[in-house]
Amino acid sequence: MGGKDLMRMEEAGMAGEERIGSVMMTAGKILLWFAFILCSFVYVGLRSGSHMWMWWVLGQGILGLTLLIAGAHKRGGLTD
């Protein structure tokens, strides 16, 4: 059985809470990656006297980490 088929079977067998946890983790990872991309604007914004990008990236990073941690807690171990 191929790797993709095995992953599909594991996803199909997930309960509601595990699926919600996986979705939360995916959303958290996406938010963190966007925060890393937006970090390039923080220096330019601070240099021009604006703190908007800094607060935006901090808020997005905190929200992403919160979703990642909460999703991992809700999903639990996949081997259980």
Secondary structure, 3 states (H helix, E strand, C coil): CCHHHHHHHHHHCCCHHHHHHHHHHHHHHHHHHHHHHHHHHHHHHHHCCCCHHHHHHHHHHHHHHHHHHHHHHHHCCCCC
